[in-house]
Amino acid sequence: MKSHTAAVIFALASPFALSGQVANTGGLSGATQMQPYLPSTTRSSISMARLRVPLKARDLYEKAAKQFRKRDYIKAQETLDRALHLYRAFPEALTMQGFIQIDLNHWEAAEQSLQAAARSDPTYGWAYLILGDLYNRQRRFDDALVMSQQAVQLVPDVWFAHYEMCQAYMGKNQFARALDVSDAALSTNRGTLLHVAKARALIGLGRHQEAAVELKTYLHYHPAGEGSQDARKLLDEIE
């Protein structure tokens, strides 16, 4: 039974994992739903590091964000290149570049971009959040935990940060801690992938009936789509 449970827990691979890379087999990547929420403007938060970014570079970032949301990554990267040419230590631009590089499976380049973003502004939580996603994909769960914990401190209202922390804990087989994190975050983030994360933590603890409730709750909110397909697959495994 224990081996079957483990197989169920790690059945869902990252949707962006391609051949030649190590997939995060701990569950869906938060980046699957994260893309529309990545900040589209530099005006959403202020720090001394970001105040140094030239206005022209900020305008270019906002243009890149529109292209990014359409998944026109070629044009978005071209625009980001222009912004970064004006100001290399531009945390938002480096973070968006890192996201694109992850999505294109250029993981080493993504890590460099995201680490540069965090160095340029240690208060920019999205850089740590997406680094956490990257490290979870690579099964570097200790690193993912450090990054996601930092992200939770900096952007506590962004549910993806809590989700990536759950992923890291489950990668370390610390299911009780993952359950605590998902439970707390779900109090204000109903209908998100945190239901699936909580279900997987419950399965890891042998609590399959409770896990089924969480999966059905997620499917109530999202009866169709990528996340729902994986939730149904997991539900079929435990019922």
C-alpha positions in Angstrom: 0.0 0.0 0.0 2.8 2.4 0.8 4.4 2.0 -2.6 1.1 2.5 -4.3 0.6 5.7 -2.3 4.0 7.0 -3.3 3.2 6.3 -6.9 0.0 8.2 -6.7 1.6 11.2 -5.0 4.3 11.5 -7.7 2.1 10.7 -10.7 1.6 14.3 -11.9 4.7 15.7 -13.7 5.3 19.3 -14.5 3.5 20.2 -17.7 6.5 22.0 -19.1 9.1 19.3 -18.5 10.7 18.2 -21.7 13.1 15.5 -22.6 16.7 16.1 -21.5 15.6 17.8 -18.3 14.7 16.5 -14.8 10.9 16.9 -14.4 9.4 18.0 -11.1 7.4 14.9 -10.4 5.9 16.3 -7.3 2.8 17.8 -8.9 1.6 20.5 -11.2 3.9 23.5 -11.6 2.4 26.6 -10.1 3.7 28.4 -13.2 0.8 26.8 -15.1 -1.5 29.3 -13.6 1.0 31.9 -12.5 1.6 33.5 -16.0 -1.4 35.8 -16.0 -0.5 37.2 -12.6 3.1 38.2 -13.1 3.2 42.0 -12.5 2.6 43.8 -15.7 3.7 47.2 -14.4 6.6 48.5 -12.2 4.1 50.7 -10.4 2.6 47.9 -8.4 5.3 48.1 -5.7 8.2 50.4 -4.9 11.7 49.9 -3.7 14.9 51.9 -3.9 16.3 49.5 -6.4 13.3 49.9 -8.7 13.2 53.6 -8.4 16.6 53.7 -10.2 15.1 52.1 -13.3 14.8 54.6 -16.1 11.3 55.6 -17.2 12.0 54.4 -20.8 13.0 51.0 -19.5 9.8 50.8 -17.4 7.7 51.6 -20.4 9.4 48.9 -22.4 8.7 46.4 -19.6 5.0 47.3 -19.7 5.0 46.7 -23.5 6.8 43.4 -23.0 4.2 42.4 -20.4 1.4 42.8 -22.9 3.3 40.5 -25.4 4.0 38.1 -22.6 0.4 37.7 -21.6 -0.4 36.8 -25.3 2.5 34.2 -25.0 4.3 36.0 -27.8 7.6 35.2 -26.1 9.8 36.1 -29.1 8.5 39.7 -29.2 8.4 39.9 -25.4 12.0 38.8 -25.1 13.0 41.3 -27.8 11.3 44.1 -25.8 12.9 42.9 -22.5 16.3 42.9 -24.2 15.8 46.6 -25.0 14.7 47.4 -21.5 17.7 45.5 -20.0 20.1 47.2 -22.4 18.9 50.5 -20.8 19.2 49.1 -17.3 20.7 45.7 -16.6 19.7 45.5 -12.9 16.0 45.6 -13.7 14.3 43.1 -11.4 10.9 42.9 -13.1 12.4 42.5 -16.5 14.9 39.9 -15.3 12.1 37.9 -13.6 9.9 37.9 -16.6 12.9 36.8 -18.7 13.5 34.0 -16.3 9.8 32.9 -16.5 10.0 32.8 -20.3 13.3 30.8 -20.1 11.7 28.3 -17.8 8.7 27.9 -20.1 11.1 27.4 -23.0 13.0 24.8 -21.0 16.2 26.9 -20.8 16.6 26.2 -17.1 20.3 27.3 -16.6 19.6 30.6 -18.2 16.5 31.0 -16.2 18.3 30.5 -12.9 20.9 33.1 -13.9 18.2 35.6 -14.8 16.2 35.0 -11.6 19.3 35.1 -9.3 20.3 38.4 -11.0 16.8 39.7 -10.3 17.0 38.8 -6.6 20.5 40.4 -6.4 19.3 43.6 -8.0 16.4 43.9 -5.6 16.3 41.5 -2.6 12.8 42.7 -1.8 11.3 41.6 -5.1 9.3 38.5 -4.0 8.4 37.3 -7.5 12.1 36.5 -8.3 12.2 34.1 -5.3 8.8 32.7 -6.1 9.7 31.7 -9.6 13.1 30.4 -8.4 11.2 28.2 -6.1 9.2 26.8 -9.0 12.3 26.2 -11.0 14.0 24.3 -8.1 10.9 22.2 -7.5 11.0 21.2 -11.2 14.6 20.2 -10.8 13.9 18.3 -7.5 16.2 20.7 -5.6 13.7 20.7 -2.8 15.9 22.2 -0.1 16.7 25.2 -2.4 13.0 25.4 -3.4 12.0 25.6 0.2 14.4 28.4 1.0 13.2 30.4 -2.1 9.5 29.8 -1.5 9.8 30.7 2.2 11.4 34.0 1.2 8.6 34.6 -1.4 5.9 34.0 1.3 7.6 36.6 3.5 7.7 39.1 0.7 4.5 38.5 -1.2 2.3 36.7 1.4 -0.9 37.4 -0.6 0.2 35.5 -3.7 -1.0 32.0 -3.3 1.6 30.6 -5.7 4.3 31.2 -3.1 2.4 28.9 -0.6 1.9 26.3 -3.3 5.6 26.1 -4.1 6.4 25.8 -0.4 3.9 22.8 -0.3 5.6 21.3 -3.3 9.0 21.6 -1.7 7.9 20.1 1.6 6.3 17.1 -0.2 9.4 16.6 -2.2 11.2 16.2 1.1 8.4 13.8 2.3 7.3 16.3 5.0 3.6 15.9 4.3 2.4 17.2 7.7 4.2 20.5 7.1 2.8 20.7 3.6 -0.7 20.1 5.0 -0.2 22.9 7.5 0.9 25.3 4.8 -1.9 24.5 2.3 -4.6 24.6 5.1 -3.5 28.0 6.2 -3.3 29.4 2.7 -6.6 28.0 1.6 -8.4 30.1 4.2 -8.0 33.0 1.8 -7.3 31.3 -1.5 -10.3 28.9 -2.2 -10.5 27.4 -5.6 -6.8 27.4 -6.4 -4.3 24.5 -6.9 -3.7 24.6 -3.2 -6.7 22.2 -2.9 -4.7 19.7 -5.1 -1.5 20.3 -3.0 -3.5 19.7 0.2 -4.9 16.5 -1.3 -1.5 15.2 -2.1 -0.3 16.0 1.4 -3.3 14.1 2.8 -2.5 11.1 0.5 1.0 11.2 1.8 -0.4 10.9 5.3 -2.8 8.0 4.3 -5.9 10.2 4.6 -7.5 9.3 1.2 -11.1 10.2 2.0 -10.2 13.8 3.0 -8.0 14.0 -0.1 -10.9 13.1 -2.3 -12.9 15.9 -0.7 -10.2 18.5 -1.6 -9.9 17.2 -5.2 -13.7 17.4 -5.6 -13.7 20.9 -4.2 -11.1 21.9 -6.8 -13.1 20.3 -9.6 -16.2 22.2 -8.4 -14.3 25.5 -9.1 -12.5 24.2 -12.2 -14.5 21.5 -14.0 -12.4 21.8 -17.1 -8.8 22.7 -17.9 -5.3 21.4 -17.3 -5.5 21.4 -13.5 -8.9 19.6 -13.5 -7.6 16.8 -15.7 -4.8 16.1 -13.2 -7.1 16.4 -10.3 -9.4 13.8 -11.8 -6.5 11.5 -12.5 -5.4 11.7 -8.9 -9.0 11.2 -7.7 -9.3 8.1 -9.9 -6.2 6.7 -8.3 -7.4 6.9 -4.7 -11.1 6.1 -5.1 
